[in-house]
Structures are given as C-alpha cells and as structure tokens.
C-alpha cells in the first residue's frame, strides 16, 4: 500500500514555526528599541550640552 504524502503541516511543525516567528519578531523589536534608546541618549546629551553652553557665562 502506497503511503500518501500530506501537504498539511503537523501541529508540531506549526508550533515550531510560531516559536521561530515569535523569536524573530522579538529580536527585531529589541534591535529597534536598542536603536531608539541610543538615538534618544544622543539627543539628550546634545540637548544638555546646548543648554549648558547657553547658561554658562561667556567671559
């Protein structure tokens, strides 16, 4: 008797794909958040330096 090939993924395959998709999504989000934090730190530092230079007496 010939074995029929199934094109429907098994529950385990679906679960594995979902885990991988979640992991990739979380990594993408973490990279984006890390980049945003770095940009905010740089902007904050620049702003602080600008304010400090404007407040400092210029003799």
Buried (B, 14 or more C-beta within 10 A) or exposed (E): EEEEEEEEEEEEEEEEEEEEEEEEEEEEEEEEEEEEEEEEEEEEEEEEEEEEEEEEEEE
